[in-house]
Amino acid sequence: MLNKLKYLFIFLICASAQAVFAQNYPPPTNGQQNIYRQDTSTRPKKLTDDQLIDTLRKREESQKDSVVFSSKFIRVTNERLLNDSTQVFPVDTGLTNFENYSPLYQPKNPRLNLGNLGLAQKSLLFDAPKTIGFDVGLHALDLYLLTPQDVQYYRARVPYTVLSFVSGGTTEQILKITHTQNVNKYWNVGFNLNFIGSRGYYSYQLLGQNVSDLTADIYTWHESKNKRYNLLATVLFNNLKSPETGSLLNDSLFTSAKGSFDRTTEPVPLPQTYENWKSSTVYIKQFYYIGRVDTLKDKAASNNVLPTQRVAYTFNYNVQKYDFLSNDVDTYHAFPDYYFASNRSRDSLTVHHLQNDFSYSFYLRGKSGKFVKNEFKLDLGLTHDLYSYSQYVSDSTTNSVGVKIKQMDKEQDASFQDITIKGKASYRFSDKVGLELNVNQIAAGRDFGDFLYDAKALVSGGKKAGKIIIDGYVQSSSPPLVYTDWITNHYIFHNSFKNQKTTSLSFNYINDALQLDLKAEYFLIADYLYFASPTGGIDATPQQSGNDISVLKFSLGKNLALGNWHFDNFVVYEKTDAQSTLRIPALYTYSSLYYNTFLFGVLHAAMGTNVRFNTSYEAQSYAVGLGEFYNGTNVTFSSYPVATVFVKATLQRTNIFVQYDYADQGLFSKGYYTVNRYPQQNHLLKFGVSWTFFD
């Protein structure tokens, strides 16, 4: 009966989502929630080992099962947790942060965006990416992409399926399907299938393409019987479609007494224009433990396997394609210029990336069954990256018989390589004190000279005293391709910039007993790269700051509880000496007040409100056809709290929420902006469900 309900559930979800993903005209989640929280489903009676064996035998013989299977039969990990040792954790079925499903509005990582899920976005708060080497420089849709580092691997004693669906009508819908099962005790396989569909809040009756995102992967994890060899393999696919309208023509939507007669038909400059990102990836990672293998007993993570020597090899082949397509005549001057065609754009960039990574790890430690102490670890690695890219535009030419035809012309291409030397040395005096040093240096190739050096110290005083993490790094990274060599229909850049250099120091105090997280960060950036319009208009061009930029950032997370009442808070304060360049809010706050209860002995429920707020700042603009946020018109919008009212509950294997987004719309203002001329979400009733199956 349960299997029949599962298929009926899938059918109903797909049927309801059809309108959102449909096209009217022929034509992205690293805020990932914690997956290791406590299981909140109803607990079955604890069985002895003999009873467990009996129930599994009966299951195989198709007899009536005497056990209610739950998440205790499932363990989960990811590539990062397998880098040093074999670690697995209980799977999350909790309600914490369940209503904050959108990657745009994660409490500790808010994003400014073009108005709804699936559109271009970037961090609202200051963020300094710790990457070196070749970078295209296009990141507006990165949040929606599925990468090898996002894939989770399982040990599943029973088949495990999770169906998740979130709906705000045709305005926004999300569907996620995860299934995994063990072929045998040592070999797990599974897949993920994710859809995002959104017509948005404005002008969707005029648009030729809605937000339509599809991401998927098939993965496997094999661990040898002696626990020395591990294989991780995954094949990923991404197809993201995001309309680029050029904003609304009505720039007084929230200030005019008339407002909007019909939001669904508000005129836009570019109704038949959109971006399409596609990528395919084959990722294989193998590692083998040499010499003595230790086992660390951990109640939270089962038995961790600790090697004394480790060799690893990673193969990664990725093809990424960025397309910009437009059939619009630029009547309202959304573009600064055109170089090939005035009424049609077919800009295309294809990047091929082949990576081979080799590493060797050596461990020296004493023997302990409960925690690691006096451990010295040395990692040595070599990474070879081979890149090739081609950039095309659509142009017109006259053929041999005098007929004008359109064709794709290759404007530039290149092939190159980088060789990166990696090293990591760490020493743990005990489970309370540790030191770590990381070195990444590009020793040969196109980006020779790029480096990232990172040092970290950890001091822990136990559960009551908390722990302190001190981290510092220096970095030098090459300018992205879009800053130096770029040829499209509307933007052509040929520049020579210096490497951007970042120095950072941070202090982080975490006390789980007090539910306190305090962090102070300082950044010093030299030769900062950004986009700006010299005239304050729409002609976004790459710029490099001639002055050093300092940023001071404080964040505080503190959760309070009184009986069944909970008050969770997160506050960020930022200060910079280059506010006109960075354009970041000085203050950001997130608060969640809710009441937890347990009804009828089976229903775990919470009801309350979440409130987000940031102070006013000079808003950035968005360059259509370039895919970059830039410093344009100097405009500052008023800022008010944005509140969401929610109810969420767990009933056995099902989590459900109902919430009313932007419930205070009209109380302080008619609406708000985070990007110039792009209105944000309106109030909307949404519901979500996550249904878990253990068969």
WOCORRA-V604760 format. One record per residue. N is the residue number from 0. RES is the residue in one small letter. SS is DSSP state (H for helix, E for strand, L for the rest). PSI is psi in whole degrees, -180 to 180 (none if undefined). NEAR is the number of other ideal C-beta (glycine too) atoms within 8 Angstrom. Layout:
# WOCORRA-V604760
N/RES/SS/PSI/NEAR
N/RES/SS/PSI/NEAR
This chain:
# WOCORRA-V604760
0/m/L/-40/4
1/l/H/-38/7
2/n/H/-40/7
3/k/H/-42/7
4/l/H/-36/8
5/k/H/-47/12
6/y/H/-35/8
7/l/H/-40/8
8/f/H/-46/10
9/i/H/-43/10
10/f/H/-44/8
11/l/H/-39/8
12/i/H/-48/11
13/c/H/-39/9
14/a/H/-41/7
15/s/H/-25/9
16/a/H/-9/14
17/q/H/-41/8
18/a/H/-35/7
19/v/H/-43/12
20/f/H/-8/10
21/a/L/153/7
22/q/L/141/9
23/n/L/-25/7
24/y/L/135/8
25/p/L/134/4
26/p/L/none/10
27/p/L/none/14
28/t/L/none/6
29/n/L/none/6
30/g/L/69/8
31/q/L/136/6
32/q/L/157/8
33/n/L/125/7
34/i/L/6/10
35/y/L/32/9
36/r/L/175/7
37/q/L/145/5
38/d/L/130/12
39/t/L/5/8
40/s/L/164/11
41/t/L/131/7
42/r/L/130/6
43/p/L/164/9
44/k/L/135/4
45/k/L/132/3
46/l/L/158/9
47/t/L/169/5
48/d/H/-40/6
49/d/H/-40/6
50/q/H/-38/10
51/l/H/-44/10
52/i/H/-40/8
53/d/H/-44/9
54/t/H/-36/12
55/l/H/-37/8
56/r/H/-44/8
57/k/H/-35/11
58/r/H/-45/9
59/e/H/-33/6
60/e/L/12/6
61/s/L/26/4
62/q/L/173/6
63/k/L/128/4
64/d/L/138/8
65/s/L/4/7
66/v/L/137/9
67/v/L/110/5
68/f/L/142/9
69/s/L/-173/12
70/s/H/-11/11
71/k/H/-16/6
72/f/H/-2/10
73/i/E/134/14
74/r/E/148/11
75/v/E/151/14
76/t/E/-178/12
77/n/E/179/10
78/e/L/-40/11
79/r/H/-42/6
80/l/H/-17/9
81/l/H/1/14
82/n/L/-38/5
83/d/L/-34/5
84/s/L/177/9
85/t/E/109/10
86/q/L/135/9
87/v/L/152/10
88/f/E/159/13
89/p/E/146/12
90/v/L/149/13
91/d/L/130/10
92/t/L/23/11
93/g/L/172/9
94/l/L/-11/10
95/t/L/124/7
96/n/L/14/7
97/f/L/-37/12
98/e/L/-19/11
99/n/L/64/10
100/y/L/-28/7
101/s/L/131/7
102/p/L/-15/11
103/l/L/-25/10
104/y/E/42/9
105/q/E/136/11
106/p/L/-39/12
107/k/L/4/8
108/n/E/65/8
109/p/E/152/14
110/r/E/140/13
111/l/E/149/11
112/n/E/177/14
113/l/L/8/9
114/g/L/-28/11
115/n/L/169/13
116/l/L/136/11
117/g/L/-14/13
118/l/L/172/12
119/a/L/145/14
120/q/E/164/12
121/k/E/169/10
122/s/E/135/9
123/l/L/-36/11
124/l/L/162/12
125/f/L/136/11
126/d/L/130/5
127/a/L/103/8
128/p/L/137/4
129/k/L/71/7
130/t/L/152/7
131/i/L/166/13
132/g/L/-166/12
133/f/L/137/11
134/d/L/127/9
135/v/L/-40/12
136/g/L/-1/9
137/l/L/116/9
138/h/L/10/6
139/a/L/-26/12
140/l/L/10/15
141/d/H/-33/7
142/l/H/-25/10
143/y/H/-4/13
144/l/L/148/12
145/l/L/124/11
146/t/L/165/9
147/p/H/-30/10
148/q/H/-16/8
149/d/H/-17/8
150/v/L/134/14
151/q/E/142/8
152/y/E/147/12
153/y/E/155/15
154/r/E/111/9
155/a/E/110/14
156/r/L/-19/6
157/v/L/155/10
158/p/L/139/10
159/y/E/124/16
160/t/E/136/11
161/v/E/123/12
162/l/E/123/14
163/s/E/137/12
164/f/E/131/12
165/v/E/134/11
166/s/E/136/12
167/g/L/46/10
168/g/L/-147/6
169/t/L/-6/7
170/t/L/-39/10
171/e/L/131/15
172/q/E/142/16
173/i/E/133/14
174/l/E/129/12
175/k/E/134/12
176/i/E/126/13
177/t/E/131/11
178/h/E/137/10
179/t/E/152/12
180/q/E/155/11
181/n/E/129/11
182/v/E/-43/6
183/n/E/-170/5
184/k/L/-26/4
185/y/L/2/7
186/w/E/120/11
187/n/E/143/14
188/v/E/159/11
189/g/E/179/13
190/f/E/158/12
191/n/E/139/13
192/l/E/119/9
193/n/E/136/13
194/f/E/140/12
195/i/E/126/12
196/g/E/135/15
197/s/E/128/13
198/r/L/-10/10
199/g/L/-170/14
200/y/L/-19/10
201/y/L/143/12
202/s/L/12/15
203/y/L/-18/10
204/q/L/-15/6
205/l/L/-16/8
206/l/L/144/15
207/g/L/-22/12
208/q/L/124/12
209/n/L/171/16
210/v/E/127/15
211/s/E/100/12
212/d/E/134/16
213/l/E/123/10
214/t/E/142/14
215/a/E/154/11
216/d/E/152/12
217/i/E/131/9
218/y/E/164/14
219/t/E/149/12
220/w/E/122/11
221/h/E/130/10
222/e/E/129/10
223/s/L/162/9
224/k/L/-36/4
225/n/L/4/5
226/k/L/22/9
227/r/L/-30/9
228/y/E/135/11
229/n/E/141/12
230/l/E/125/11
231/l/E/130/14
232/a/E/139/9
233/t/E/147/12
234/v/E/125/11
235/l/E/153/15
236/f/E/134/11
237/n/E/137/14
238/n/E/103/10
239/l/E/129/16
240/k/E/123/13
241/s/E/117/15
242/p/E/143/13
243/e/L/97/13
244/t/L/-16/13
245/g/L/17/10
246/s/L/-179/11
247/l/E/148/14
248/l/L/-29/9
249/n/L/105/9
250/d/L/7/6
251/s/L/38/6
252/l/L/-40/13
253/f/L/-6/10
254/t/L/-25/5
255/s/L/146/8
256/a/L/-27/3
257/k/L/-31/5
258/g/L/-129/8
259/s/L/128/9
260/f/L/-43/4
261/d/L/106/6
262/r/H/-29/9
263/t/H/-15/8
264/t/H/21/8
265/e/L/127/13
266/p/L/142/8
267/v/E/153/14
268/p/L/-33/12
269/l/L/80/13
270/p/L/-19/10
271/q/L/44/10
272/t/E/137/15
273/y/E/163/12
274/e/E/148/15
275/n/E/111/12
276/w/E/132/15
277/k/E/144/10
278/s/E/149/12
279/s/E/138/10
280/t/E/137/14
281/v/E/121/9
282/y/E/125/14
283/i/E/128/10
284/k/E/131/12
285/q/E/141/11
286/f/E/149/11
287/y/E/134/10
288/y/E/128/13
289/i/E/145/9
290/g/E/-154/7
291/r/E/140/4
292/v/E/123/11
293/d/E/159/10
294/t/E/127/9
295/l/E/122/13
296/k/E/121/7
297/d/E/121/8
298/k/L/-37/4
299/a/L/-32/6
300/a/L/20/8
301/s/E/-151/7
302/n/E/115/7
303/n/E/139/11
304/v/E/120/11
305/l/E/117/12
306/p/E/168/14
307/t/E/-23/13
308/q/E/148/11
309/r/E/131/12
310/v/E/143/10
311/a/E/148/13
312/y/E/134/11
313/t/E/130/11
314/f/E/128/10
315/n/E/118/13
316/y/E/124/10
317/n/E/137/12
318/v/E/119/11
319/q/E/131/11
320/k/E/128/11
321/y/E/116/13
322/d/E/139/11
323/f/E/122/15
324/l/E/131/11
325/s/E/135/12
326/n/L/22/8
327/d/L/143/10
328/v/L/131/5
329/d/L/68/12
330/t/L/-36/5
331/y/L/14/7
332/h/L/55/7
333/a/L/-23/10
334/f/L/149/10
335/p/L/-27/8
336/d/L/174/6
337/y/L/148/9
338/y/L/-19/8
339/f/L/-42/9
340/a/L/141/11
341/s/L/-20/6
342/n/L/15/7
343/r/L/133/9
344/s/E/135/14
345/r/E/67/12
346/d/E/136/13
347/s/E/134/12
348/l/E/127/11
349/t/E/129/10
350/v/E/126/13
351/h/E/133/9
352/h/E/121/12
353/l/E/123/9
354/q/E/134/13
355/n/E/126/9
356/d/E/129/12
357/f/E/139/9
358/s/E/153/13
359/y/E/134/11
360/s/E/139/14
361/f/E/131/8
362/y/E/139/12
363/l/E/121/7
364/r/L/158/13
365/g/L/166/6
366/k/L/128/5
367/s/L/137/9
368/g/L/-11/6
369/k/L/-38/5
370/f/L/160/7
371/v/L/133/10
372/k/L/154/11
373/n/L/51/8
374/e/E/128/12
375/f/E/133/10
376/k/E/137/13
377/l/E/124/9
378/d/E/133/11
379/l/E/135/9
380/g/E/157/11
381/l/E/127/11
382/t/E/130/12
383/h/E/122/11
384/d/E/126/14
385/l/E/123/10
386/y/E/150/15
387/s/E/142/10
388/y/E/155/12
389/s/E/139/9
390/q/E/129/14
391/y/E/153/12
392/v/E/160/16
393/s/E/129/14
394/d/E/165/10
395/s/E/143/9
396/t/E/164/7
397/t/E/126/7
398/n/L/-173/8
399/s/L/-21/3
400/v/L/12/4
401/g/L/12/5
402/v/L/134/6
403/k/E/124/6
404/i/E/159/8
405/k/E/139/7
406/q/E/161/8
407/m/E/122/9
408/d/E/133/9
409/k/E/122/8
410/e/E/-31/7
411/q/E/154/8
412/d/E/162/8
413/a/E/154/7
414/s/E/140/7
415/f/E/175/10
416/q/E/159/11
417/d/E/142/16
418/i/E/121/12
419/t/E/130/14
420/i/E/131/11
421/k/E/143/14
422/g/E/144/10
423/k/E/128/11
424/a/E/133/10
425/s/E/151/11
426/y/E/128/9
427/r/E/113/12
428/f/L/-36/8
429/s/L/-167/9
430/d/L/3/7
431/k/L/-18/9
432/v/E/130/9
433/g/E/151/9
434/l/E/148/11
435/e/E/139/12
436/l/E/128/11
437/n/E/138/12
438/v/E/126/11
439/n/E/119/11
440/q/E/124/9
441/i/E/112/16
442/a/E/-18/7
443/a/E/153/7
444/g/E/-169/10
445/r/L/-40/9
446/d/L/33/11
447/f/L/133/9
448/g/L/-18/7
449/d/L/143/13
450/f/E/159/12
451/l/E/113/15
452/y/E/129/11
453/d/E/134/11
454/a/E/142/11
455/k/E/143/12
456/a/E/138/10
457/l/E/129/11
458/v/E/123/8
459/s/E/135/11
460/g/L/14/8
461/g/L/-179/6
462/k/L/-39/5
463/k/L/-37/7
464/a/L/-23/8
465/g/L/-170/13
466/k/E/156/12
467/i/E/132/11
468/i/E/122/11
469/i/E/127/10
470/d/E/140/12
471/g/E/147/11
472/y/E/157/12
473/v/E/145/11
474/q/E/143/13
475/s/E/120/11
476/s/E/142/12
477/s/L/151/11
478/p/L/139/11
479/p/L/160/10
480/l/H/-40/11
481/v/H/-21/12
482/y/H/-28/12
483/t/H/-42/13
484/d/E/105/7
485/w/E/127/12
486/i/E/111/8
487/t/L/180/14
488/n/L/-32/12
489/h/L/-11/11
490/y/L/129/10
491/i/E/122/7
492/f/E/136/11
493/h/E/102/6
494/n/L/161/8
495/s/L/111/3
496/f/L/157/11
497/k/L/163/6
498/n/L/141/11
499/q/E/132/13
500/k/E/132/10
501/t/E/133/13
502/t/E/131/11
503/s/E/146/14
504/l/E/135/9
505/s/E/150/12
506/f/E/126/10
507/n/E/123/12
508/y/E/125/11
509/i/E/127/11
510/n/E/103/12
511/d/L/-33/7
512/a/L/-38/7
513/l/L/-4/7
514/q/L/53/10
515/l/E/135/10
516/d/E/108/11
517/l/E/130/10
518/k/E/137/11
519/a/E/131/10
520/e/E/143/13
521/y/E/134/11
522/f/E/135/13
523/l/E/117/10
524/i/E/127/15
525/a/E/142/9
526/d/L/49/11
527/y/L/133/11
528/l/E/136/12
529/y/E/172/10
530/f/E/141/12
531/a/E/158/11
532/s/E/120/14
533/p/L/-25/6
534/t/L/-2/5
535/g/L/18/7
536/g/L/-133/8
537/i/L/4/11
538/d/L/73/9
539/a/E/129/14
540/t/E/154/9
541/p/E/141/13
542/q/E/154/8
543/q/E/125/10
544/s/L/135/12
545/g/L/-8/3
546/n/L/149/5
547/d/L/145/6
548/i/E/131/15
549/s/E/140/11
550/v/E/129/13
551/l/E/128/10
552/k/E/123/14
553/f/E/136/10
554/s/E/143/13
555/l/E/124/11
556/g/E/126/12
557/k/E/124/9
558/n/E/134/9
559/l/E/149/9
560/a/E/137/8
561/l/E/101/5
562/g/L/-126/4
563/n/L/-4/6
564/w/E/138/10
565/h/E/141/14
566/f/E/100/11
567/d/E/136/9
568/n/E/146/13
569/f/E/127/12
570/v/E/137/11
571/v/E/132/12
572/y/E/131/9
573/e/E/141/15
574/k/E/130/7
575/t/E/154/12
576/d/L/9/5
577/a/L/55/11
578/q/H/-36/10
579/s/H/-20/6
580/t/H/-48/11
581/l/H/-36/9
582/r/L/67/10
583/i/L/150/11
584/p/L/147/12
585/a/L/-32/8
586/l/E/136/11
587/y/E/135/14
588/t/E/148/12
589/y/E/129/14
590/s/E/141/10
591/s/E/117/13
592/l/E/121/8
593/y/E/161/11
594/y/E/123/9
595/n/E/137/10
596/t/E/163/8
597/f/E/112/7
598/l/E/137/7
599/f/L/18/4
600/g/L/2/4
601/v/L/-19/7
602/l/E/110/9
603/h/E/119/10
604/a/E/154/12
605/a/E/141/13
606/m/E/141/8
607/g/E/-155/11
608/t/E/145/11
609/n/E/138/13
610/v/E/126/12
611/r/E/146/11
612/f/E/141/12
613/n/E/150/11
614/t/L/163/9
615/s/L/150/7
616/y/L/162/11
617/e/E/119/10
618/a/L/145/12
619/q/E/162/12
620/s/E/173/15
621/y/E/131/13
622/a/E/104/13
623/v/L/137/11
624/g/L/-16/14
625/l/L/-31/11
626/g/L/32/11
627/e/E/144/12
628/f/E/142/12
629/y/E/164/13
630/n/E/105/12
631/g/L/-124/12
632/t/L/135/8
633/n/L/93/5
634/v/L/136/7
635/t/E/123/7
636/f/L/148/8
637/s/L/151/6
638/s/L/136/9
639/y/L/161/9
640/p/L/146/8
641/v/E/118/10
642/a/E/145/10
643/t/E/132/13
644/v/E/134/8
645/f/E/157/14
646/v/E/132/9
647/k/E/153/15
648/a/E/157/12
649/t/E/127/14
650/l/E/106/8
651/q/L/-108/7
652/r/L/12/10
653/t/E/128/10
654/n/E/137/11
655/i/E/143/12
656/f/E/151/13
657/v/E/129/9
658/q/E/156/13
659/y/E/103/11
660/d/E/146/11
661/y/L/52/12
662/a/L/-22/10
663/d/L/15/10
664/q/L/131/10
665/g/L/-17/5
666/l/L/-49/5
667/f/L/-34/5
668/s/L/167/10
669/k/L/-18/8
670/g/L/-175/10
671/y/L/166/12
672/y/E/149/11
673/t/E/-19/9
674/v/E/142/13
675/n/L/124/12
676/r/L/6/8
677/y/E/100/13
678/p/E/147/11
679/q/L/-172/9
680/q/L/151/9
681/n/L/172/8
682/h/L/142/8
683/l/E/137/13
684/l/E/128/8
685/k/E/154/12
686/f/E/154/10
687/g/E/151/13
688/v/E/141/11
689/s/E/118/11
690/w/E/123/11
691/t/E/136/12
692/f/E/139/12
693/f/L/45/12
694/d/L/none/7
